[in-house]
Amino acid sequence: MHTEEDQTLTLPPAQISSPSAASASQRRMVVPDIARGVMLWGIAIANVATAWVVIGGGQMTTAGRVVNGSWWDALVIMFTTSFVHSRGFPMFATLLGFGLGIIAMSLYRRGYPLSAARGVLARRYGLLSVFGILHAVFLFWGDIMVTYGLLGLVLITLITVRTKILLWIAGSMFTMTCLMGVVGSLFMTSVLGSDWLSTSADAELLLGSSETYGRVMLTGLLLMLMNLLGFPVQAFMLLPLVIIGFVAAREGVLADPARYRKVLVWTATFGAVVAVGTGVPAGLEAIGVLDTGIFAVLTMTLGTAAGPGFIALLALLLNGAQQKADAGQKLSAPLWALAALGRRSMTGYVLQSVIFLIVFAPFALGLFAHAGAGLLLLVGTGGWLLTLGFACLLEARGKKGPFEAVHRRLSYGKKGLVRQWVPQYPSASSSPL
């Protein structure tokens, strides 16, 4: 009987023979990097409007506030509910699965056995959760790295499952999430009213103004523990997106946009439709035009399909840029900058928290806690631009992001991954990944 050490990391025959898939992790694809750079802008804007203002002592909302009847604030809310809020984290989830898939293919080519490959991946994504815990406690209670690290650990158990089964799992879980979201929203609205999602007294008591840095750490610790307890619910909602990203890497979808054009067009179209179809009504709810409370939930469930949709759209739009990069040509300055930040997404994400803690915390500058959505859009963009500039500086000097460097060193060791796996106890039954 064979042990797990003897098992192989099985990939679909099409995956092994596909030139685009085989080369996916041997060359640097621009789409994931640029998508991460854009995603960090969305995360900055969303967090400023819904979380950092609360830390500063402002009101908790789902999309920001309209101050003095400002039409600019209202327009910004309409825009952000469609393209920003509940759009960045599904992009992050999809790219998480994609990244894990790329690493799994690299380990396959290096001949890693299944148990060793899972060990490498477990260290990498376990450490991501550890980084997230530190980030949540010391900087920002709205951290997402803890959850995504744990999602990576869950996905590791599925890396040998065939694509059709993975897609069936993802589709079933996504459908159930949407249905449960609608039913739950209708129930909560009937009991607490249409504004139940944005006026929770218990939530404001827990997340209220952080008058001292000690309060920041205490709130971060409590919220981190609550997130760990609630992880099964989050996993059920986000795992379908992670699986989609993994399948995209396994099948070489982003590596060969021409071959998968129909899939990308369909995904981008569906993502755009649900983004606008759920985001616009959610925006109308946020500014008081609609009084249902349903679309605020729908945009966080069905609307998450916009995440892979936006990535598919970028793959279509950036096909020419990828061809130039493959030919050794430089990207245009804006794309180069976005890719630089995307390659240092962890550093950029943590640096956002440092910047916004200084800006919003009452014990620091204590600014913008009661600002409208329009001004907060500019504040979030300004913080993101600072991280973009820092990433460009590192890129120009050929330096990795500091957090990426530490994460890689702890995950792979000083020498990194071996070029070719050599079994310690070779036998006739042993086989590579």
Order of alpha helices (4+ residues) and beta strands (2+ residues): alpha-alpha-alpha-alpha-alpha-alpha-alpha-alpha-alpha-alpha-alpha-alpha-alpha-alpha-alpha-alpha-alpha-alpha-alpha
